[in-house]
Amino acid sequence: MITGSHRFPTMEEVVYGRPAAAAVAALADAFGAQRLLFVTTRSLDTPNGAVAGLKAALGARCVGVFSAIRAHSPREDVVACADAARAAGADLLVALGGGSVIDAVKVVQLCLWGDVRSVEGVGQLVGSRARDLKPGARMIALPTTLSAAEFTPFAGVTDTDRRAKEGYGHPMLAPRAVVLDPRLTLETPVGLWFSTGLKAVDHAVEQLCNPERAPYADALAEAGLKHLAAALPATKVSPEDLDARLDCQFGMWLAISGASAGRGLGASHAIGHTLGGGFGVPHGITSCVMLPAVLAWNATVNAERQAVVAALMGRPGASAAEAVRDLAQSLGLPTRLSEVGIGPAQFEAIGEATMHDRGVRSNPRPIAGPADIVEILKLAA
C-alpha cells in the first residue's frame, strides 16, 4: 500500500493571464497593502522595462525599487534589500524576476521578521531558528523565467565566503500570491527562458523517477512535463506567442507542485546546487548539462520510470536521457560540462561539496560517496 503525505504551500492565490499591473493592484487592495517595494535585477529596471510600467500603474503605492539582486542570491544582497524595505516602510514586497530574485525576497522576509541586519545573521537563519519566526511583511511574485521558485516555501541563498548555496525554509516563506503574466517574459533573454524551462523539466523528471510513488504529485508532474515538452519548442518557433508562453508557465507550475509530496529531488538538483553556488553555472544551465547524465547513471535501477518520462516527452522508445538532451539541444542549450567551463580538474571538489546536499540522499540509485558523483560528472563531461 502506498503511504505518504502532501503539503500545500501557504499561498492564497495564483493569478494567470491577467496583465500584471492590474493583478498587483487588485492583490494590494485585497491584502490592505499601501507601500509596495519592487525587488528585481538591474537588467529589468530600465526606463522602458517592466518595472517602469508597473511603477507608473501603481503610482504612489510604489515606495521604491531595489534592483541589486545578483545571480544565486548572495547573502549581501538579501541584507541590503531588507535594509531598503525597512527604510521605505514597505508592507508588501513584489519580486519581479527569476529564481534568484524570488529566492532572495523569500529570505528578505525572514530578515524582516527576525530583525536580521547582517550577513552573519542571515546564516543563522538556516535551520530551526527560521521556523520559529513570527511572519510580518509578505511578498508576491511576478516570475519572468520558468525556475518555479515562487511555488515553494524554500529558498537558496549563497554564502559568498564559502561559495556555497544554503537552504532556508519556513511554512510561510512562499509568496502570498503569484502572478503569471506571459507579457512579462517577453523581455527574458532567450537562453534564460529556455534554460529555466529545462530546470522545470528537471523538477518533473526527478519527481517521476523517484522510487516512491505519490499519485497526486505524479499526476501534476506528468501534466507539467507534457506541457513543457510541447510549449517550449512552440516558443522557439513563435517567440511572441503569449499562449505558448503561458502554457510554459502552467507546465512549470504543475511540475514543481509535485515536489510538495516531500519525496525529495535527486542528483541532478544536488549537483546543480554545487555548480551554481560554488562554480557560477547559471541556475537553469545546471539541469541542461546534468539531467541527461544523471538519468543515464540511474537507468540501471529505474528504467521503467524513465520510459514513462520519454513517452510523456513525445519520445516513446528513446531513453529519457536522449529525450532530455535532444530537447535541450533543439533549444540551443549546452548539454556538456565542457561547454560551461567545468573540467575534470574540478570534479573531485564538486563531488565532495555535493555530498552535503539532501538531493544525494533521495537519488533513485544510491550514491555512496564523492566517487559516484565524479562518475556522473564524467558522463556529462
C-alpha positions as CSV (number, residue, x, y, z in Angstrom):
1,M,0.0,0.0,0.0
2,I,1.3,3.5,-0.9
3,T,1.7,5.8,2.1
4,G,2.8,9.4,2.2
5,S,1.6,13.0,2.7
6,H,1.3,16.1,0.6
7,R,2.0,19.5,2.0
8,F,0.4,22.6,0.3
9,P,2.3,25.9,0.4
10,T,0.6,28.7,2.3
11,M,-0.2,30.6,-0.9
12,E,-3.5,32.3,-1.2
13,E,-3.8,32.9,-4.9
14,V,-2.3,32.4,-8.4
15,V,-3.4,34.9,-11.0
16,Y,-2.7,33.9,-14.6
17,G,-3.1,35.6,-18.0
18,R,-4.2,38.9,-16.5
19,P,-1.9,42.0,-17.0
20,A,0.5,42.2,-14.1
21,A,-0.2,45.8,-13.1
22,A,-3.9,45.2,-12.7
23,A,-3.3,42.0,-10.9
24,V,-0.8,43.6,-8.4
25,A,-3.1,46.5,-7.8
26,A,-6.0,44.1,-7.0
27,L,-3.9,42.0,-4.7
28,A,-2.6,45.0,-2.9
29,D,-6.2,46.1,-2.3
30,A,-7.2,42.6,-1.1
31,F,-4.2,42.5,1.3
32,G,-4.7,46.0,2.5
33,A,-1.1,47.0,1.4
34,Q,-0.3,50.6,0.8
35,R,3.5,50.6,0.5
36,L,4.9,48.3,-2.2
37,L,8.6,47.8,-2.7
38,F,9.6,46.2,-6.0
39,V,12.6,43.9,-6.0
40,T,14.3,43.0,-9.2
41,T,17.6,43.0,-11.1
42,R,19.3,45.8,-12.9
43,S,18.5,44.3,-16.3
44,L,14.8,44.7,-15.6
45,D,15.0,48.2,-14.0
46,T,15.2,50.2,-17.2
47,P,13.3,53.3,-18.4
48,N,11.1,51.3,-20.8
49,G,11.1,48.0,-18.9
50,A,8.5,46.1,-16.9
51,V,9.4,47.8,-13.6
52,A,8.8,51.3,-15.1
53,G,5.4,50.2,-16.4
54,L,4.4,48.7,-13.0
55,K,5.6,51.8,-11.1
56,A,3.6,54.1,-13.4
57,A,0.4,52.0,-13.0
58,L,0.7,51.8,-9.2
59,G,1.5,55.4,-8.6
60,A,2.1,56.5,-5.0
61,R,1.7,52.9,-3.7
62,C,5.1,52.1,-5.2
63,V,7.5,53.3,-2.5
64,G,10.7,52.2,-4.2
65,V,12.6,49.8,-6.3
66,F,15.6,47.7,-5.2
67,S,17.3,46.4,-8.3
68,A,20.6,45.0,-7.0
69,I,19.8,41.3,-6.7
70,R,22.5,39.2,-8.4
71,A,22.6,35.7,-9.6
72,H,22.4,32.9,-7.0
73,S,21.0,35.4,-4.4
74,P,24.1,36.4,-2.4
75,R,23.6,37.0,1.4
76,E,24.9,40.5,0.9
77,D,22.1,41.4,-1.5
78,V,19.5,39.9,0.9
79,V,20.7,42.1,3.7
80,A,20.8,45.2,1.5
81,C,17.3,44.6,0.3
82,A,16.0,44.1,3.8
83,D,17.5,47.4,4.8
84,A,15.8,49.1,1.8
85,A,12.5,47.6,2.8
86,R,12.8,48.9,6.3
87,A,13.8,52.4,5.1
88,A,10.8,52.5,2.7
89,G,8.4,51.2,5.3
90,A,7.3,48.6,2.8
91,D,4.2,46.5,3.8
92,L,4.3,44.3,0.7
93,L,7.4,43.1,-1.3
94,V,6.9,42.5,-5.0
95,A,9.5,40.2,-6.5
96,L,9.9,40.6,-10.3
97,G,12.4,38.3,-12.0
98,G,13.6,34.8,-11.9
99,G,14.6,32.3,-9.2
100,S,17.5,34.4,-7.8
101,V,15.2,37.4,-7.2
102,I,12.4,35.4,-5.8
103,D,14.6,33.3,-3.5
104,A,16.3,36.4,-2.3
105,V,13.0,38.1,-1.4
106,K,11.9,35.0,0.5
107,V,14.9,35.3,2.8
108,V,14.4,39.1,2.9
109,Q,11.1,38.2,4.6
110,L,12.9,36.2,7.2
111,C,15.3,39.1,7.8
112,L,12.4,41.5,8.4
113,W,10.5,39.0,10.6
114,G,13.6,38.4,12.7
115,D,15.2,41.9,12.5
116,V,18.3,40.4,10.9
117,R,20.7,43.2,9.7
118,S,24.0,41.4,9.0
119,V,25.4,38.8,6.6
120,E,26.3,36.6,9.6
121,G,22.7,36.9,10.9
122,V,21.4,35.6,7.6
123,G,23.5,32.5,8.0
124,Q,22.0,31.9,11.5
125,L,18.5,31.6,9.8
126,V,19.4,28.3,8.3
127,G,17.6,25.5,10.1
128,S,15.2,25.6,13.0
129,R,15.6,29.3,14.0
130,A,13.8,30.5,10.9
131,R,10.8,28.2,11.5
132,D,10.3,29.9,14.9
133,L,9.9,33.4,13.5
134,K,6.5,35.1,13.5
135,P,5.6,36.3,10.0
136,G,5.3,40.0,9.2
137,A,5.5,41.7,5.8
138,R,4.9,39.2,3.0
139,M,5.7,39.0,-0.7
140,I,4.0,38.4,-4.0
141,A,5.9,37.1,-7.1
142,L,5.9,38.1,-10.7
143,P,8.1,35.5,-12.4
144,T,9.9,36.2,-15.6
145,T,11.5,32.8,-16.0
146,L,10.5,29.2,-15.5
147,S,12.6,28.4,-12.5
148,A,9.4,28.0,-10.3
149,A,10.9,29.3,-7.1
150,E,7.7,31.2,-6.5
151,F,5.8,28.0,-5.8
152,T,7.8,26.6,-2.8
153,P,8.3,27.5,0.8
154,F,12.1,27.1,0.5
155,A,14.9,29.3,-0.8
156,G,18.5,29.0,-1.7
157,V,20.9,31.9,-0.8
158,T,24.6,31.9,-1.4
159,D,27.3,32.3,1.2
160,T,29.9,34.0,-1.0
161,D,32.7,33.4,1.5
162,R,32.2,29.6,1.3
163,R,31.0,29.7,-2.2
164,A,28.1,27.5,-1.2
165,K,24.3,27.8,-1.6
166,E,22.4,27.4,1.7
167,G,18.8,26.2,2.1
168,Y,16.2,28.2,4.0
169,G,12.7,27.2,4.9
170,H,9.6,28.4,6.8
171,P,5.9,27.4,6.4
172,M,5.1,31.0,5.3
173,L,8.0,31.5,3.1
174,A,6.2,31.0,-0.2
175,P,4.7,34.2,-1.8
176,R,1.2,35.2,-0.6
177,A,0.3,35.3,-4.3
178,V,1.8,34.7,-7.7
179,V,1.0,36.5,-10.9
180,L,1.7,34.5,-14.1
181,D,1.7,37.2,-16.9
182,P,3.4,35.9,-20.0
183,R,3.8,39.5,-21.2
184,L,6.5,39.9,-18.5
185,T,8.5,37.1,-20.1
186,L,9.0,38.8,-23.4
187,E,12.0,40.7,-22.0
188,T,13.6,37.5,-20.7
189,P,16.7,36.6,-22.7
190,V,16.1,33.6,-24.9
191,G,18.8,31.4,-23.3
192,L,17.5,32.2,-19.8
193,W,13.9,31.4,-20.8
194,F,14.8,28.0,-22.3
195,S,17.4,27.0,-19.7
196,T,14.9,27.7,-16.8
197,G,12.4,25.7,-18.9
198,L,14.8,22.8,-18.7
199,K,15.0,23.3,-14.9
200,A,11.2,23.0,-14.9
201,V,11.6,19.8,-16.9
202,D,14.1,18.6,-14.2
203,H,11.6,19.2,-11.5
204,A,9.1,16.9,-13.2
205,V,11.6,14.3,-14.2
206,E,13.2,13.8,-10.9
207,Q,9.8,13.6,-9.2
208,L,8.6,11.0,-11.7
209,C,11.8,9.0,-11.4
210,N,11.7,8.9,-7.6
211,P,11.4,5.4,-6.3
212,E,8.4,6.4,-4.1
213,R,5.1,6.8,-5.8
214,A,2.7,9.6,-4.9
215,P,-0.3,9.6,-7.2
216,Y,-1.4,13.2,-6.8
217,A,2.2,14.5,-7.2
218,D,2.9,12.2,-10.1
219,A,-0.2,13.4,-11.9
220,L,0.9,17.0,-11.5
221,A,4.5,16.2,-12.7
222,E,3.2,14.2,-15.7
223,A,0.9,17.1,-16.8
224,G,3.7,19.6,-16.3
225,L,6.2,17.6,-18.3
226,K,3.7,17.2,-21.2
227,H,3.0,21.0,-21.2
228,L,6.7,21.8,-21.2
229,A,7.8,19.3,-23.9
230,A,5.2,20.8,-26.3
231,A,5.2,24.5,-25.3
232,L,9.0,25.2,-25.1
233,P,9.6,24.3,-28.7
234,A,6.5,26.3,-29.6
235,T,8.0,29.4,-28.1
236,K,11.2,28.9,-30.1
237,V,9.1,28.8,-33.3
238,S,7.0,31.8,-32.3
239,P,8.7,33.8,-29.6
240,E,5.8,36.3,-29.4
241,D,3.2,33.6,-28.8
242,L,1.7,34.5,-25.4
243,D,-0.5,31.4,-25.3
244,A,2.6,29.2,-25.7
245,R,4.4,31.2,-23.1
246,L,1.6,30.9,-20.6
247,D,1.4,27.2,-21.4
248,C,5.1,27.0,-20.4
249,Q,4.2,28.8,-17.1
250,F,1.4,26.3,-16.5
251,G,3.9,23.5,-17.1
252,M,6.4,24.8,-14.6
253,W,3.7,25.4,-12.0
254,L,2.4,21.8,-12.4
255,A,5.9,20.3,-12.5
256,I,7.1,21.9,-9.2
257,S,3.8,21.3,-7.4
258,G,4.6,17.6,-7.2
259,A,7.6,18.3,-5.0
260,S,5.2,19.1,-2.1
261,A,4.9,15.4,-1.7
262,G,8.2,15.7,0.1
263,R,9.9,12.8,-1.6
264,G,12.9,14.9,-2.5
265,L,14.6,15.5,-5.8
266,G,17.8,13.8,-7.0
267,A,21.3,14.1,-8.1
268,S,20.7,16.5,-10.9
269,H,19.4,19.1,-8.4
270,A,22.1,18.2,-5.9
271,I,25.0,18.6,-8.3
272,G,23.2,21.7,-9.8
273,H,23.3,23.4,-6.4
274,T,27.0,22.9,-6.2
275,L,27.6,24.0,-9.8
276,G,25.6,27.2,-9.2
277,G,26.6,28.3,-5.7
278,G,30.2,27.2,-5.9
279,F,31.2,27.4,-9.6
280,G,28.9,30.1,-11.1
281,V,27.0,28.0,-13.6
282,P,23.6,29.6,-14.2
283,H,20.7,28.0,-12.4
284,G,18.9,26.6,-15.4
285,I,22.0,25.5,-17.3
286,T,22.9,23.1,-14.5
287,S,19.9,21.0,-15.4
288,C,20.7,21.1,-19.1
289,V,24.2,19.6,-18.5
290,M,23.4,17.3,-15.6
291,L,20.0,15.8,-16.0
292,P,20.8,13.7,-19.0
293,A,23.9,12.3,-17.3
294,V,22.0,11.6,-14.0
295,L,19.3,9.8,-16.0
296,A,21.9,7.7,-17.7
297,W,23.6,6.8,-14.4
298,N,20.3,6.0,-12.8
299,A,19.0,3.9,-15.7
300,T,20.0,0.6,-14.2
301,V,17.6,1.0,-11.3
302,N,14.6,2.9,-12.8
303,A,14.4,2.1,-16.5
304,E,10.6,1.6,-16.3
305,R,10.1,5.1,-14.8
306,Q,12.4,6.6,-17.3
307,A,10.4,5.0,-20.1
308,V,7.4,6.9,-18.8
309,V,9.4,10.2,-18.9
310,A,10.4,9.6,-22.5
311,A,6.8,8.8,-23.6
312,L,5.5,12.0,-21.9
313,M,8.0,14.0,-23.8
314,G,6.8,12.5,-27.1
315,R,9.7,10.2,-27.5
316,P,8.4,6.6,-26.8
317,G,11.2,4.1,-27.4
318,A,14.0,6.6,-26.8
319,S,15.9,6.8,-23.5
320,A,14.9,9.5,-21.1
321,A,18.5,10.8,-21.3
322,E,18.2,11.1,-25.0
323,A,14.8,12.8,-24.8
324,V,16.1,15.5,-22.4
325,R,19.4,16.0,-24.2
326,D,17.7,16.4,-27.6
327,L,15.2,18.9,-26.2
328,A,17.9,21.0,-24.7
329,Q,20.0,20.9,-27.9
330,S,17.0,21.8,-30.0
331,L,16.6,24.9,-27.9
332,G,20.2,25.9,-28.4
333,L,21.3,25.0,-24.9
334,P,24.6,23.4,-23.8
335,T,24.5,19.8,-22.6
336,R,28.1,19.2,-21.6
337,L,30.1,20.5,-18.7
338,S,32.9,21.4,-21.0
339,E,30.6,23.8,-22.7
340,V,30.1,25.8,-19.4
341,G,33.7,25.8,-18.4
342,I,33.8,22.9,-16.0
343,G,36.5,20.3,-16.5
344,P,37.9,17.1,-14.8
345,A,40.2,19.1,-12.6
346,Q,37.1,20.4,-10.7
347,F,35.2,17.1,-10.5
348,E,36.7,15.9,-7.1
349,A,35.8,19.3,-5.4
350,I,32.3,19.2,-6.9
351,G,31.8,15.6,-5.7
352,E,32.9,16.4,-2.1
353,A,30.7,19.5,-1.9
354,T,27.7,17.8,-3.4
355,M,27.6,15.1,-0.8
356,H,26.3,17.6,1.7
357,D,23.2,18.2,-0.4
358,R,20.0,16.4,0.6
359,G,19.3,15.6,-3.1
360,V,22.0,13.0,-2.9
361,R,20.0,11.0,-0.3
362,S,16.9,10.9,-2.4
363,N,18.5,9.9,-5.7
364,P,17.0,6.7,-7.1
365,R,20.3,4.9,-7.4
366,P,22.2,5.1,-4.0
367,I,25.2,7.4,-4.0
368,A,27.8,6.1,-1.7
369,G,30.3,8.9,-1.8
370,P,32.1,11.6,-3.9
371,A,33.4,9.0,-6.3
372,D,29.9,8.3,-7.5
373,I,29.3,12.0,-8.1
374,V,32.5,12.1,-10.1
375,E,31.3,9.1,-12.2
376,I,28.1,11.1,-13.1
377,L,30.2,14.2,-13.9
378,K,32.3,12.1,-16.3
379,L,29.1,11.2,-18.1
380,A,28.4,14.9,-18.5
381,A,31.9,15.9,-19.5
